């Protein structure tokens, strides 16, 4: 790892991917969105909100 920022981004990305994988089926079943793009954007926004807890002062 070259700098601390890369470590933080890696942790956030890992948390987001895990969340998105777990929630993908639920989003597809709900049928709330007209397009796949809208659905994906909503899922990514929720994943970012859930991943913010990973960032701490220690990192």
Order of alpha helices (4+ residues) and beta strands (2+ residues): alpha-alpha
